[in-house]
Every structure is written in structure tokens, then in C-alpha cells.
Amino acid sequence: MEKEIISAAQAARLIRQGDTLIIGGSGGIGVAEKVLEALESRFLSDREPGNLTILHTTGIGAVTKYGLNRLAHVGLIKRVIGGNFGLQLPFMKELIVSNRIEAYNFPQGVMCQLYRAMAGKQPGLISHVGLGTYIDPRIDGGKMNDATTENLVEVLEVGGREMLFFHAPVANMALIRGTTADDNGNISLEHEPATLEGLSIAQAVHNAGGTVICQVKRITGRGKLNPHMVRIPGFLIDKLVIDENQPQNYAVNFDPSLCGESRRPIESIEPDPLNERRIIARRAALELYPGAVVNMGVGVSAGIPNVTAEEKLDGIFS
């Protein structure tokens, strides 16, 4: 069935008072920025919608602007449940630190799996992640301020082990992004630097009877997409928004090496400046060994690959 193409302003008007909205993206990657901008404009002009509950996996924004920082207005949001807030400082300052909204910080991996639990219509997610930390309800339960009182995490015993049970909310709106959509709403991600959680977000909201909005860069005809390139099937998508100027992220309009269309020679990567961040990254790199499997996060640890490239250590670990 052919999907309806709407403007960003029309998409913003589909979001109603009290809705629960899952927003996809990470930093400036995979963010439906045009729709977020329209949602902010609508609230500033009409004071609607309000009392939204927002779910997001990672930080969405460019530290002081864009992304969820567009939603840092009193009255727009009632509650936020997220895995990272470091890229949305105005949002933190104006809403969370000032106790103007309820806020929960759950592990990013838990957020990813929680969407899948929601898609399966499960009551929540059981995980050992967070035990003994501020996620544990015997400590803070992931609550970020005094305005947040409801317990969304419980301690259970499963098979003789303590586990945490994260309650699954019911979300009725999703805002995700892709590169290309065909007329039937099938979505490909060929220019996106990462696939992220668009599929599980769409499944969670679709299976709850909600509305899934996907922003894309372009539209192609029915049957024109290579089926192997489709990452989100069209039956999960309700509305399409086109942004022909959609950049890959907040810093780069388009770099083919970010999406695998080309390869950037290791030698072309400029060394980081010699400062405390590089010193920490170099010290951490000394812990690596051939055959190691490494999970590198954002922040200072993001400098480790530059160190290994500089020392020509690429390829000896995963």
C-alpha cells in the first residue's frame, strides 16, 4: 500500500497531548531533525502538544543544540527515559536538573532490548545489568532527580539469581530516520553511518497500534529498492517525511566513508593533538592485545582507534 508523504509540520501535528514518543538516533546520526524542529516550532507557537513521555537510547543532540535540546521547553515533556544525556546539556539543565520533569537514566543496552520486549508485547525486560548500581531500585532505581518518584525497576529472583525487571511502557508514537523509502514505505539506510534501533522502535510502536513516522532523504518507486537493502519493512511505517538536505550527522553533510561506500586510508587520519585525552587513550591502548574483542564507547575512549591507527596496530583485534 502506498504510504502518505507529509510535511514535517504535519508530522509534528500528529503528536498529541500526553503521547509516549520513542525518538531514534545517536548523537547526530539517524536523527529526524526536521521533524524535531517542527515539533519545537509547534510548541512555541501553539503551546501544544504537552506532557509528552520521551524514550531514547543514546544522547541525541550536539551538546548545546539540536536533537532533544529542541524539546527543552517547560510544559512540552512530562517524563523522559533515556540511556545517555551527555549530548543534550540544555535539556539536562532546563528540565532535569531543575526538577521540571521526571527523568530516568537506564543502561543503553537495556533501552535497546526494552524496545524489543515492547514489540513482543511483553510486560518488561529481565536483565542483570545495573545490579548494585544507581539503576538498582535499592539505590536510586535510575531516577535522576527529586521529581521522579515512580519505581520502574524491580528486583526479582530468577533461577536463584537476583535480576532487575524493567517495566515496559506502551509507546504510541515513533520518530525514526532512513535514507530512502519506496512508495510502499520500505526503508533502506545506505547513507546512514549506523543502523541503530529503527527497526525495533518501529516494531514496538506498530505492535501497540501507534503511529510510526520516518524521515528520509528521498523517495523511489515501488519495487525499485534492492530487497537486501531494506532494513525496515513498509508495513511498519505509517507516514513519511522527506528532507532532501538531510545530512549524515550534525558535522558532515555526506562522507562516503561513513556509510561504507568508500574506504578511507588509515594513513589519512590525522593524529589527535597531544593533550590529556590523547595520553589517556594511549595508556588504554596499551591494554589491548592480539585477538582482543573491544567495545569502545564515546568520549575519551573514542581516541583509542586513532592511537592504534597511528601505531599501525589496526587489524590485530576486533
Legacy VTK file of the C-alpha trace (Angstrom):
# vtk DataFile Version 3.0
C-alpha trace
ASCII
DATASET POLYDATA
POINTS 318 float
0.000 0.000 0.000
1.333 3.419 -0.943
2.396 5.479 2.058
1.357 9.063 2.668
4.091 11.682 2.379
3.567 14.591 4.745
5.473 17.718 5.737
7.478 17.979 8.944
4.866 20.405 10.280
2.093 17.895 9.582
4.127 15.194 11.301
4.511 17.385 14.380
0.726 17.829 14.494
0.213 14.080 14.676
1.862 14.121 18.112
-0.834 14.751 20.697
-1.076 15.817 24.321
0.204 13.085 26.638
1.650 10.852 23.912
4.547 8.490 24.549
7.126 9.017 21.818
10.218 6.925 21.022
12.860 9.005 19.231
15.580 7.212 17.287
19.118 8.428 16.755
22.534 8.642 18.356
24.358 11.944 18.682
23.629 13.459 15.285
23.290 10.131 13.453
19.893 8.834 12.410
18.010 11.790 13.888
14.811 13.036 12.255
15.933 16.597 12.903
13.458 18.270 10.580
10.525 16.798 12.491
12.049 17.677 15.872
12.481 21.251 14.643
8.835 21.318 13.563
7.717 19.903 16.915
9.594 22.661 18.726
8.092 25.324 16.447
4.588 23.998 17.022
5.005 24.035 20.796
6.447 27.553 20.822
3.595 28.887 18.683
0.634 26.845 19.976
1.873 25.538 23.353
0.928 22.093 22.058
1.467 19.208 22.455
2.367 18.906 26.120
3.059 16.333 28.838
4.903 14.023 26.448
6.819 10.961 27.589
10.048 10.569 25.600
12.109 7.391 25.226
15.553 7.424 23.604
18.553 5.109 23.660
21.586 7.386 23.447
22.233 11.104 23.669
20.558 12.940 20.792
21.995 16.366 20.072
25.191 18.340 19.594
25.880 19.105 23.288
24.317 22.587 23.306
21.862 22.476 20.384
19.823 20.284 18.037
18.214 16.951 18.836
16.441 16.707 22.170
17.725 20.161 23.075
14.938 21.415 20.818
12.477 19.965 23.320
13.957 21.718 26.368
10.814 23.777 26.980
8.780 23.667 30.179
5.406 22.016 29.577
6.356 20.072 26.466
7.681 16.992 28.273
6.396 15.255 31.388
8.821 12.313 31.553
11.969 11.100 29.800
13.544 7.633 29.879
16.951 7.544 28.222
20.293 5.801 28.104
22.556 8.861 27.796
22.098 12.600 28.322
25.597 13.932 27.710
24.805 15.402 24.290
21.847 17.459 25.443
23.078 19.836 28.120
20.320 22.490 27.804
17.786 19.662 28.100
19.549 18.483 31.261
19.839 21.949 32.795
16.435 23.367 31.929
14.336 20.281 32.626
16.082 17.523 34.590
18.463 19.266 36.997
15.809 21.894 37.712
13.242 19.190 38.620
10.781 20.308 35.955
10.274 16.814 34.507
10.533 13.202 35.624
13.721 11.587 34.320
15.127 8.068 34.300
18.588 7.008 33.137
18.686 3.323 32.161
21.601 1.443 30.539
21.734 1.914 26.770
21.682 -1.832 26.131
18.636 -2.164 28.353
16.867 0.521 26.325
17.613 -1.344 23.075
16.271 -4.615 24.448
13.315 -2.892 26.086
12.057 -1.830 22.638
12.168 -5.480 21.553
10.255 -6.502 24.666
7.674 -3.838 23.861
7.464 -5.140 20.291
6.755 -8.616 21.674
4.051 -7.161 23.961
5.968 -8.354 26.992
5.468 -6.625 30.361
9.131 -5.706 30.603
12.741 -6.835 30.425
14.702 -9.022 32.846
18.424 -8.241 32.991
21.355 -8.444 35.392
22.700 -5.152 34.014
22.517 -2.421 36.639
22.551 -4.601 39.754
24.356 -2.838 42.568
24.479 0.465 40.684
22.220 3.511 40.807
19.897 1.603 38.429
19.143 -0.839 41.253
15.856 0.189 42.971
17.514 -0.373 46.347
19.727 2.588 45.480
18.083 5.078 43.079
16.240 2.962 40.526
17.632 5.094 37.711
15.821 8.189 38.973
17.690 11.374 38.050
16.016 13.958 40.280
13.602 14.517 43.164
10.634 14.979 40.826
10.933 11.343 39.776
9.170 9.044 42.243
7.562 6.122 40.403
9.542 2.874 40.505
10.090 1.464 37.005
12.630 -1.176 38.106
12.116 -4.143 40.448
14.433 -6.779 41.909
13.419 -10.351 41.075
14.915 -13.752 41.799
15.148 -15.899 38.677
16.764 -19.332 38.836
18.324 -18.490 42.163
19.875 -15.265 40.820
18.976 -11.680 41.538
17.835 -9.865 38.408
16.344 -6.487 37.581
12.949 -6.205 35.929
12.496 -3.063 33.817
8.853 -2.164 33.218
7.949 -1.714 29.546
5.904 1.401 28.771
3.398 1.445 25.922
4.501 3.896 23.225
2.048 5.220 20.651
4.381 7.358 18.505
7.762 6.694 16.876
10.108 9.099 15.138
12.860 7.353 13.168
15.021 8.016 10.108
16.296 6.290 6.989
17.899 7.213 3.680
15.456 6.007 1.018
11.812 4.939 1.087
9.913 3.339 -1.745
6.244 4.077 -2.383
5.235 1.258 -0.042
7.296 2.633 2.840
10.133 0.113 2.756
13.174 1.858 4.255
16.854 1.487 3.362
19.761 3.007 5.296
22.505 3.143 2.678
23.766 6.619 3.632
23.347 6.234 7.395
26.588 5.752 9.375
24.824 3.272 11.705
21.662 1.172 11.603
20.751 1.805 15.275
17.335 0.770 16.658
14.950 1.986 13.956
13.533 -1.479 13.290
12.817 -2.394 16.913
11.382 1.075 17.605
9.036 0.743 14.637
8.023 -2.759 15.749
7.333 -1.601 19.310
5.042 1.239 18.269
3.362 -0.566 15.361
2.510 -3.562 17.544
0.975 -1.215 20.127
-1.315 0.244 17.459
0.614 3.515 17.309
1.935 5.730 14.517
5.428 5.369 13.052
6.861 8.437 11.297
10.034 8.009 9.257
12.081 10.888 7.847
14.055 10.032 4.704
16.247 11.807 2.190
14.489 10.549 -0.926
11.628 8.515 -2.355
11.880 5.870 -5.045
9.265 3.895 -6.924
7.614 0.677 -5.852
9.923 -2.271 -6.442
12.983 -0.086 -7.029
14.745 -0.879 -3.747
17.018 -3.902 -3.593
15.218 -6.178 -1.092
18.549 -6.944 0.593
18.925 -3.225 1.362
15.570 -2.902 3.134
16.145 -2.613 6.892
12.623 -1.583 7.953
9.694 -3.165 6.068
6.970 -0.871 4.846
4.115 -2.395 6.832
5.692 -0.906 9.976
5.682 2.646 8.565
2.660 4.956 8.666
3.908 8.353 7.456
6.932 9.574 5.504
8.645 12.970 5.757
11.182 13.968 3.106
14.235 16.109 3.859
16.268 16.325 0.658
19.033 18.151 2.560
19.257 15.536 5.307
22.932 15.347 6.422
24.623 12.204 7.669
25.211 13.874 11.024
25.423 17.355 12.517
29.029 17.836 11.399
29.109 16.181 7.965
26.723 16.570 5.051
27.949 13.445 3.276
31.137 11.410 3.592
31.007 8.104 1.665
33.481 6.527 4.080
30.971 6.905 6.935
28.487 4.559 5.275
30.880 2.145 3.608
30.555 3.454 0.054
34.295 4.064 0.057
37.255 3.330 2.292
39.351 5.977 3.969
43.062 5.069 4.115
44.325 4.700 7.676
47.238 6.967 6.772
44.840 9.834 6.072
43.658 10.003 9.693
45.269 12.956 11.444
46.709 12.214 14.912
44.835 13.762 17.809
46.527 16.742 19.491
48.842 15.856 22.361
46.698 16.612 25.383
45.329 14.753 28.395
42.705 12.959 26.297
45.326 11.532 23.961
47.523 10.498 26.888
44.608 8.602 28.450
43.751 6.968 25.108
47.371 5.902 24.581
47.526 4.386 28.054
44.286 2.494 27.459
45.584 1.234 24.107
48.461 -0.461 25.947
45.918 -2.862 27.434
44.984 -4.228 24.003
46.426 -7.498 22.764
46.194 -9.549 19.539
42.794 -11.183 19.177
41.103 -8.960 21.765
37.422 -8.105 21.291
36.954 -4.465 22.292
33.854 -2.380 22.969
34.740 1.314 22.701
32.317 3.971 23.825
32.110 7.683 23.161
34.165 10.340 24.891
37.839 9.840 25.697
37.755 6.193 24.626
36.869 7.285 21.086
40.517 8.363 20.741
41.817 4.799 21.075
41.244 3.866 17.389
43.270 6.919 16.339
46.115 5.759 18.565
46.042 2.232 17.157
45.961 3.597 13.601
48.934 5.839 14.335
50.854 2.870 15.742
49.765 0.666 12.805
48.009 -1.777 15.121
44.782 -1.927 13.135
43.599 -5.410 12.247
45.032 -7.261 15.243
41.839 -7.013 17.323
38.100 -6.672 16.768
LINES 1 319
318 0 1 2 3 4 5 6 7 8 9 10 11 12 13 14 15 16 17 18 19 20 21 22 23 24 25 26 27 28 29 30 31 32 33 34 35 36 37 38 39 40 41 42 43 44 45 46 47 48 49 50 51 52 53 54 55 56 57 58 59 60 61 62 63 64 65 66 67 68 69 70 71 72 73 74 75 76 77 78 79 80 81 82 83 84 85 86 87 88 89 90 91 92 93 94 95 96 97 98 99 100 101 102 103 104 105 106 107 108 109 110 111 112 113 114 115 116 117 118 119 120 121 122 123 124 125 126 127 128 129 130 131 132 133 134 135 136 137 138 139 140 141 142 143 144 145 146 147 148 149 150 151 152 153 154 155 156 157 158 159 160 161 162 163 164 165 166 167 168 169 170 171 172 173 174 175 176 177 178 179 180 181 182 183 184 185 186 187 188 189 190 191 192 193 194 195 196 197 198 199 200 201 202 203 204 205 206 207 208 209 210 211 212 213 214 215 216 217 218 219 220 221 222 223 224 225 226 227 228 229 230 231 232 233 234 235 236 237 238 239 240 241 242 243 244 245 246 247 248 249 250 251 252 253 254 255 256 257 258 259 260 261 262 263 264 265 266 267 268 269 270 271 272 273 274 275 276 277 278 279 280 281 282 283 284 285 286 287 288 289 290 291 292 293 294 295 296 297 298 299 300 301 302 303 304 305 306 307 308 309 310 311 312 313 314 315 316 317
